[in-house]
Amino acid sequence: MDVEGNAISIISNGFKDNDYISLTDIARYKNSDSTADVIKNWMRSRNTIEFLGLWEKLYNPDFKLVEFDQFRNESGANAFVLSPQKWIKSTSAIGITSKSGRYGGTFAHKDIAFEFASWVSSEFKLYIIKEYQRLKEDENSRLSIEWNVNRTLSKINYKIHTDAIKENLIPHALPKSRIGFTYASEADLLNVALFDMTAKEWRQTNPDKKGNIRDYATLEQLIVMANLESYNAQLIGAGIEQSARLVELNKMAQIQMKSLLKNNSAKRLESTKSLLEGED
C-alpha cells in the first residue's frame, strides 16, 4: 500500500480476512530510524497486551494462557520490555509474525495492525484503512471478473455437452418431457462427479440460497466443470454407458482439483516466503 507516501507491505495468504500488514512499515511513520523500538514501546502497554491476548483467545486454540497472564501482570512496569519475538515464542501467538532478511520485519494480522496504527497516529490509521479497503475492492473486482470468465467458459462447454447428449442419447421420437429428464440426468452426472451431490440435493441442503450449485462454485471448480463437460461429450460420442462415465469423470475431477489446489497453494506459499524471508 502507498499511504501518504509511505510504502506499507501486506502479506495475503489467499483467505478472506487473513491479511498480515507490516508493523515495521507503520512504525516508520513515527520513527524511521528505530522502528523496532516503536513496536516494543507499544507492546509494553497493558492495554496492548490485553488486546493481543483477546485476539489470540478468539483465533488461536494453542495460545498459552499462563504465559499471557504473566505478561499482562508485568505490563506497564518501568522495567517491563516485550519484543514481538519474545511474545511469539512464549505464548505461541499467531497474530504477530517476525522474520529477518531483506523482506523481513514484523507483520501482524490486519486487526492488530489497525490497532497499532491507531496508537501511532489516529489520522494515519484512517489513511491506512482507506487504502486497504481500496486494494480489497480492486482485488474483489479482479476475482469477480475471473470468476465470470470461468462461468462463461463453463456455459459454453455446457452447450457442447448438451449437443452431444442430443445427438447421441436422445431419440428424436421422445417427447420434450423425457428429453428434459435426460438433460437433467446428464447435468447431475457432472454435479455428482465434481460436487458429490445432485442439483436437488444441493437445493435441499441450501434452501436459503438463490441460483444453483454452480453459481456458488469456486474458480477451481468452474475450471474443472468446463473440462468435465468437454470430456463427457467425448465419452458420450464414444458410446460409453453413463455409470462408466461417472467413474471416469469423478477420477478426472479428483486429479484436476488436487492439481489446481496444490498449484495455487504453492504460489501463495512462495509469495509469502519471498516477502517474509527475502533472498540471500
C-alpha positions as CSV (number, residue, x, y, z in Angstrom):
1,M,0.0,0.0,0.0
2,D,1.0,3.6,-0.6
3,V,-0.3,5.5,2.4
4,E,0.5,9.2,2.3
5,G,3.8,8.5,0.5
6,N,4.7,5.6,2.9
7,A,5.0,2.1,1.5
8,I,3.4,-0.5,3.7
9,S,3.7,-4.2,2.8
10,I,0.9,-6.7,3.0
11,I,1.1,-10.5,3.1
12,S,-2.0,-12.2,1.7
13,N,-2.4,-15.9,2.4
14,G,-5.3,-16.2,-0.1
15,F,-8.0,-16.5,2.5
16,K,-10.7,-14.0,3.4
17,D,-9.8,-11.6,6.3
18,N,-6.4,-13.2,6.8
19,D,-4.1,-10.5,5.5
20,Y,-1.0,-9.5,7.5
21,I,0.3,-5.9,7.5
22,S,3.8,-4.7,8.2
23,L,4.1,-3.1,11.7
24,T,7.6,-2.2,10.8
25,D,6.4,-0.1,7.9
26,I,3.7,1.6,10.0
27,A,6.3,2.3,12.8
28,R,8.5,4.0,10.2
29,Y,5.8,6.8,10.0
30,K,6.6,7.6,13.7
31,N,10.3,7.0,13.8
32,S,12.1,5.8,10.6
33,D,15.3,5.1,12.5
34,S,14.1,3.0,15.4
35,T,11.1,1.0,14.1
36,A,11.8,-1.9,16.5
37,D,11.8,0.4,19.5
38,V,8.4,1.8,18.4
39,I,6.8,-1.6,18.3
40,K,8.4,-2.6,21.7
41,N,7.1,0.6,23.3
42,W,3.6,-0.2,22.0
43,M,3.8,-3.8,23.4
44,R,4.8,-2.5,26.9
45,S,1.3,-1.2,27.4
46,R,-1.2,-3.3,29.5
47,N,-4.0,-2.3,27.0
48,T,-1.9,-3.7,24.2
49,I,-1.2,-7.0,25.9
50,E,-4.9,-7.4,26.8
51,F,-5.9,-6.7,23.2
52,L,-3.3,-9.2,21.8
53,G,-4.4,-11.8,24.3
54,L,-8.1,-11.4,23.5
55,W,-7.3,-11.7,19.8
56,E,-5.3,-14.9,20.3
57,K,-8.0,-16.4,22.6
58,L,-10.6,-15.9,19.8
59,Y,-8.5,-17.3,16.9
60,N,-5.7,-19.4,18.4
61,P,-6.5,-22.7,20.2
62,D,-2.8,-23.2,21.0
63,F,-2.4,-19.9,22.7
64,K,-0.6,-20.2,26.1
65,L,-2.7,-18.5,28.7
66,V,-0.3,-18.9,31.6
67,E,2.4,-17.1,29.8
68,F,-0.1,-14.5,28.7
69,D,-1.2,-13.8,32.3
70,Q,2.4,-13.3,33.3
71,F,3.0,-10.7,30.6
72,R,-0.3,-9.0,31.5
73,N,0.7,-8.8,35.2
74,E,4.1,-7.4,34.4
75,S,2.9,-4.9,31.7
76,G,3.1,-1.2,32.5
77,A,6.0,-1.5,34.9
78,N,9.0,0.7,34.1
79,A,11.3,-2.4,33.7
80,F,8.9,-4.3,31.5
81,V,10.1,-4.8,27.9
82,L,8.5,-7.1,25.4
83,S,9.6,-7.8,21.8
84,P,7.5,-9.4,19.1
85,Q,9.9,-12.4,19.1
86,K,9.5,-13.0,22.8
87,W,5.7,-12.7,22.7
88,I,5.5,-15.2,19.8
89,K,7.9,-17.7,21.4
90,S,6.5,-17.5,24.9
91,T,2.8,-17.7,24.0
92,S,2.7,-19.4,20.6
93,A,0.9,-16.4,19.2
94,I,-0.1,-16.4,15.6
95,G,-1.5,-12.8,15.3
96,I,2.1,-11.4,15.0
97,T,5.0,-12.8,13.0
98,S,8.5,-11.6,12.9
99,K,11.1,-12.5,10.2
100,S,14.6,-11.5,9.4
101,G,16.0,-10.9,5.9
102,R,15.8,-8.4,3.1
103,Y,12.0,-8.6,3.1
104,G,11.7,-9.2,6.8
105,G,10.2,-7.3,9.7
106,T,7.3,-7.6,12.0
107,F,3.9,-8.3,10.5
108,A,0.5,-8.6,12.2
109,H,-3.0,-9.6,11.3
110,K,-4.9,-6.6,10.0
111,D,-7.0,-6.4,13.2
112,I,-3.8,-6.0,15.2
113,A,-2.1,-3.8,12.6
114,F,-5.0,-1.3,12.7
115,E,-4.8,-1.2,16.5
116,F,-1.1,-0.5,16.3
117,A,-1.7,2.2,13.6
118,S,-4.2,3.9,15.9
119,W,-1.5,4.0,18.7
120,V,1.0,5.5,16.2
121,S,-1.5,8.1,14.8
122,S,-5.3,8.1,14.5
123,E,-5.1,10.1,11.3
124,F,-2.6,7.7,9.8
125,K,-4.8,4.8,10.8
126,L,-7.7,6.2,8.8
127,Y,-5.5,6.6,5.7
128,I,-4.3,3.0,6.1
129,I,-7.9,1.7,6.4
130,K,-9.0,3.7,3.4
131,E,-6.1,2.5,1.2
132,Y,-6.6,-1.1,2.4
133,Q,-10.3,-1.0,1.5
134,R,-9.4,0.3,-1.9
135,L,-7.0,-2.5,-2.5
136,K,-9.5,-5.2,-1.4
137,E,-12.2,-3.7,-3.6
138,D,-9.8,-3.9,-6.6
139,E,-8.9,-7.5,-5.6
140,N,-12.6,-8.5,-5.4
141,S,-13.2,-6.9,-8.7
142,R,-10.5,-8.9,-10.4
143,L,-11.7,-12.1,-8.8
144,S,-15.2,-11.3,-9.9
145,I,-14.1,-10.9,-13.5
146,E,-12.0,-14.1,-13.3
147,W,-15.0,-16.0,-11.9
148,N,-17.3,-14.6,-14.6
149,V,-14.9,-15.6,-17.3
150,N,-14.7,-19.2,-16.0
151,R,-18.5,-19.2,-15.5
152,T,-18.9,-18.2,-19.2
153,L,-16.5,-20.8,-20.2
154,S,-18.4,-23.4,-18.3
155,K,-21.7,-22.3,-20.0
156,I,-20.0,-22.6,-23.5
157,N,-18.8,-26.1,-22.7
158,Y,-22.2,-26.9,-21.4
159,K,-23.6,-26.1,-24.8
160,I,-21.2,-28.6,-26.3
161,H,-22.2,-31.1,-23.7
162,T,-25.9,-30.8,-24.3
163,D,-25.4,-31.0,-28.1
164,A,-23.6,-34.3,-27.6
165,I,-26.5,-35.5,-25.5
166,K,-29.0,-34.5,-28.1
167,E,-27.1,-36.2,-30.9
168,N,-26.2,-39.4,-29.1
169,L,-28.6,-40.1,-26.3
170,I,-31.9,-38.6,-27.2
171,P,-34.0,-40.4,-29.8
172,H,-36.0,-37.9,-32.0
173,A,-39.2,-39.6,-31.1
174,L,-39.0,-38.8,-27.4
175,P,-41.4,-36.2,-26.0
176,K,-40.0,-32.9,-24.6
177,S,-40.6,-34.0,-21.0
178,R,-38.4,-37.1,-21.5
179,I,-35.7,-35.0,-23.2
180,G,-35.7,-32.6,-20.2
181,F,-35.3,-35.6,-17.9
182,T,-32.3,-36.8,-19.9
183,Y,-30.7,-33.4,-19.9
184,A,-31.2,-33.1,-16.1
185,S,-29.8,-36.6,-15.6
186,E,-26.6,-35.8,-17.5
187,A,-26.2,-32.4,-15.8
188,D,-26.4,-34.1,-12.4
189,L,-23.9,-36.7,-13.6
190,L,-21.4,-33.9,-13.7
191,N,-22.6,-32.4,-10.4
192,V,-22.1,-35.8,-8.7
193,A,-18.7,-36.3,-10.3
194,L,-17.5,-32.9,-9.1
195,F,-19.6,-31.9,-6.1
196,D,-20.8,-35.3,-4.9
197,M,-24.4,-34.2,-5.0
198,T,-27.3,-33.6,-7.4
199,A,-28.9,-30.2,-8.0
200,K,-31.9,-31.3,-6.0
201,E,-29.7,-32.4,-3.1
202,W,-27.9,-29.1,-3.1
203,R,-31.2,-27.1,-3.0
204,Q,-32.4,-29.2,-0.1
205,T,-29.1,-28.6,1.8
206,N,-29.2,-24.8,0.9
207,P,-32.8,-23.8,1.0
208,D,-31.9,-20.1,1.6
209,K,-29.6,-19.7,-1.4
210,K,-30.7,-18.5,-4.8
211,G,-29.5,-19.8,-8.1
212,N,-27.9,-23.3,-8.5
213,I,-24.9,-25.3,-7.2
214,R,-22.6,-24.0,-10.0
215,D,-23.3,-20.3,-9.1
216,Y,-21.5,-21.0,-5.8
217,A,-18.6,-22.9,-7.2
218,T,-15.0,-21.8,-6.7
219,L,-12.8,-20.8,-9.6
220,E,-11.1,-24.1,-9.5
221,Q,-14.4,-26.0,-9.6
222,L,-15.6,-24.0,-12.6
223,I,-12.4,-24.8,-14.5
224,V,-12.8,-28.5,-13.7
225,M,-16.5,-28.4,-14.6
226,A,-15.7,-26.9,-18.0
227,N,-13.2,-29.7,-18.6
228,L,-15.7,-32.4,-17.4
229,E,-18.3,-31.2,-19.8
230,S,-15.9,-31.4,-22.8
231,Y,-14.7,-34.9,-21.7
232,N,-18.2,-36.2,-21.1
233,A,-19.2,-35.0,-24.6
234,Q,-16.4,-37.2,-25.9
235,L,-17.4,-40.2,-23.8
236,I,-21.0,-39.9,-24.9
237,G,-19.9,-39.8,-28.6
238,A,-17.8,-42.9,-27.9
239,G,-21.0,-44.7,-26.7
240,I,-19.8,-45.2,-23.1
241,E,-22.5,-46.1,-20.6
242,Q,-23.5,-43.4,-18.0
243,S,-22.4,-45.4,-15.0
244,A,-18.9,-46.0,-16.5
245,R,-18.7,-42.3,-17.5
246,L,-19.4,-41.2,-13.9
247,V,-16.5,-43.2,-12.6
248,E,-14.1,-41.7,-15.2
249,L,-15.4,-38.2,-14.7
250,N,-15.0,-38.5,-10.9
251,K,-11.4,-39.6,-11.3
252,M,-10.7,-36.7,-13.6
253,A,-12.4,-34.3,-11.2
254,Q,-10.3,-35.5,-8.3
255,I,-7.0,-35.3,-10.2
256,Q,-7.6,-31.9,-11.6
257,M,-8.9,-30.4,-8.3
258,K,-5.9,-31.7,-6.4
259,S,-3.6,-30.3,-9.1
260,L,-5.2,-26.8,-9.2
261,L,-5.4,-26.5,-5.4
262,K,-1.8,-27.7,-5.0
263,N,-0.6,-25.2,-7.6
264,N,-2.5,-22.3,-6.0
265,S,-1.3,-23.2,-2.5
266,A,2.3,-23.4,-3.8
267,K,2.1,-20.0,-5.4
268,R,0.7,-18.4,-2.1
269,L,3.4,-20.1,-0.1
270,E,6.2,-19.0,-2.4
271,S,4.8,-15.4,-2.4
272,T,4.7,-15.4,1.4
273,K,8.1,-16.9,1.8
274,S,9.6,-14.4,-0.6
275,L,8.1,-11.5,1.3
276,L,8.9,-12.7,4.8
277,E,12.3,-14.3,4.3
278,G,13.8,-12.5,1.3
279,E,16.7,-13.8,-0.7
280,D,20.2,-14.4,0.4
